[in-house]
């Protein structure tokens, strides 16, 4: 079994030790052990301190766009997401020293870099609040004696301190998480998750130690990883074993190679189809997603309509068409949407004016009663929100109306039609129906489904 340890040095012949920018492909290993704080350290040392690193292929790693002779820091960090995904899809194991999520600024070309950008999460979860929260403690109480990591936690309890914990009040954690150890008040500080066919195991931070004790920790982690991967019976056989004849085995080995080739081809096609599926399915989020998911769907919809989204991840949404810039506020709610997105938009625009810059166009995109069937929603917007947008001439659009615009764009609308949609949106004021944005007022609507 081959194990890669990232930013957590472990002396053992089964383990290769690297950091996030110097390591080879994660999916070249059976398991990865990683301390997410290593991403902080590498970014700080490269960006702020000018420390020199070499990528696995020998190129210097610099905080610049990558090229044939230079490995860009952003490229080195971004590639780990696909590598980890492939590792997990192949049934691999990722062991994470649990720490709270944190953003890492200063990486050229990767404004959204954080500690867990590389790690896929179970459906409906992320490795940040409210699921993974910051905390500090030394109490470690094993909750699952049958889990292979329980032996590590028990043996090195005195060297263990937890820096993050999972909120077991969240339905997604209860659905996907298997608690391994608990901290104070019974909060989960170690847990296992099934992700993409593999396993992700969070354990508390094991403090630095050296010498024999460090070697013992390394061996304990190797043993636990082997048990988690079921690798005890799959160690590489000696070279001479293939020369031992077994009646019928040679034919079966040929069949196995053929089946593996077919599986690889099918997996490649699956990845391509999944990517196309996800790109289209995300537009449904305009009707039901909340928070960041709704904003992501809105962003994709605006881009489909031809807007250039010029804001970065985590920044207030800004879009542009021709020479017009629009500040956009989004909100999706289980009940009626109140006036808060208007208030946020008003403050942003006032700040621009006070700074001596031209006032941008204001657009509010909202989705009320998101858990209901769209045909059963009534008065999803509050009267104060509608009146405020009318008075200040901000465009107000529902997620349902935006979804209809996207359907028209995906259905083959040409650039002239999309330009008309963008102009009507940027010039409109108050609540804008899909018919108005499509330029269909006074015309019979086409039979493509309901227009909201």
Beta strands, then each sheet from edge to edge (+ up, - down):
strand 1: 3-6
strand 2: 15-18
strand 3: 31-35
strand 4: 53-54
strand 5: 60-62
strand 6: 70-72
strand 7: 93-97
strand 8: 132-137
strand 9: 141-142
strand 10: 160-166
strand 11: 177-182
strand 12: 188-195
strand 13: 198-203
strand 14: 205-206
strand 15: 308-309
strand 16: 317-321
strand 17: 324-332
strand 18: 361-367
strand 19: 395-398
strand 20: 430-431
sheet 1: 2+ 1+ 3+ 7+ 13+ 12- 11+ 9-
sheet 2: 4+ 5- 6-
sheet 3: 8+ 10- 14+
sheet 4: 15+ 16- 17+ 18+ 19+ 20+
end
